């Protein structure tokens, strides 16, 4: 066996210089995006992936805040 034994792992850099999101990282992003999103700042992840995760991570807190504002206003 030649080459890097870790070359085929999901979170390794693939041919075009980008990284794929591994299964455990995807699970972490879906459950705790504010914590696991920081891992996407490593080199190799696409900017569109980072933006998508940032929007997803801020969506639930946004809903909570707006809901509390509407409740406080009596709407």
GULUM-840429 format. One record per residue (C-alpha): z, y, x. Coordinates in steps of 0.02 Angstrom, whole numbers, plus 50000, padded with zeros to 5 digits. Example, Ala and Ser with C-alpha at 12.3 -4.5 7.8 and 13.67 -1.06 7.14 Angstrom:
+-------+-------+-------+
!    c3 !    c2 !    c1 !
+-------+-------+-------+
! 50390 ! 49775 ! 50615 !
! 50357 ! 49947 ! 50684 !
+-------+-------+-------+
***
This chain:
+-------+-------+-------+
!    c3 !    c2 !    c1 !
+-------+-------+-------+
! 50000 ! 50000 ! 50000 !
! 49948 ! 50165 ! 50075 !
! 49981 ! 50346 ! 50031 !
! 50130 ! 50424 ! 49949 !
! 50224 ! 50298 ! 49841 !
! 50278 ! 50439 ! 49726 !
! 50101 ! 50505 ! 49700 !
! 50081 ! 50423 ! 49530 !
! 50242 ! 50487 ! 49452 !
! 50215 ! 50598 ! 49300 !
! 50297 ! 50753 ! 49373 !
! 50201 ! 50746 ! 49536 !
! 50057 ! 50861 ! 49574 !
! 49893 ! 50786 ! 49515 !
! 49716 ! 50812 ! 49580 !
! 49686 ! 50989 ! 49517 !
! 49851 ! 51054 ! 49587 !
! 49944 ! 51055 ! 49421 !
! 50093 ! 50953 ! 49364 !
! 50111 ! 50847 ! 49209 !
! 50273 ! 50855 ! 49110 !
! 50367 ! 50691 ! 49125 !
! 50444 ! 50603 ! 48975 !
! 50625 ! 50646 ! 49018 !
! 50579 ! 50828 ! 49051 !
! 50486 ! 50836 ! 48884 !
! 50638 ! 50765 ! 48794 !
! 50747 ! 50895 ! 48880 !
! 50627 ! 51034 ! 48834 !
! 50628 ! 50981 ! 48651 !
! 50818 ! 50966 ! 48639 !
! 50882 ! 51103 ! 48757 !
! 50733 ! 51215 ! 48798 !
! 50838 ! 51359 ! 48866 !
! 50910 ! 51244 ! 49000 !
! 50764 ! 51132 ! 49044 !
! 50636 ! 51272 ! 49035 !
! 50696 ! 51332 ! 49205 !
! 50621 ! 51176 ! 49283 !
! 50448 ! 51238 ! 49233 !
! 50466 ! 51382 ! 49355 !
! 50430 ! 51261 ! 49497 !
! 50254 ! 51276 ! 49570 !
! 50118 ! 51179 ! 49482 !
! 50155 ! 51204 ! 49298 !
! 50026 ! 51301 ! 49198 !
! 50065 ! 51477 ! 49140 !
! 50019 ! 51427 ! 48962 !
! 50149 ! 51288 ! 48968 !
! 50282 ! 51409 ! 49026 !
! 50239 ! 51534 ! 48889 !
! 50238 ! 51399 ! 48754 !
! 50410 ! 51336 ! 48806 !
! 50479 ! 51514 ! 48815 !
! 50420 ! 51550 ! 48637 !
! 50491 ! 51384 ! 48576 !
! 50656 ! 51416 ! 48666 !
! 50677 ! 51587 ! 48587 !
! 50620 ! 51539 ! 48411 !
! 50783 ! 51460 ! 48348 !
! 50896 ! 51599 ! 48417 !
! 50779 ! 51726 ! 48336 !
! 50795 ! 51638 ! 48168 !
! 50984 ! 51634 ! 48183 !
! 50996 ! 51819 ! 48225 !
! 50879 ! 51873 ! 48087 !
! 50969 ! 51763 ! 47961 !
! 51136 ! 51842 ! 48009 !
! 51060 ! 52016 ! 47992 !
! 50995 ! 51978 ! 47818 !
! 51163 ! 51903 ! 47768 !
! 51255 ! 52058 ! 47832 !
! 51137 ! 52172 ! 47737 !
! 51162 ! 52072 ! 47578 !
! 50979 ! 52026 ! 47560 !
+-------+-------+-------+
***
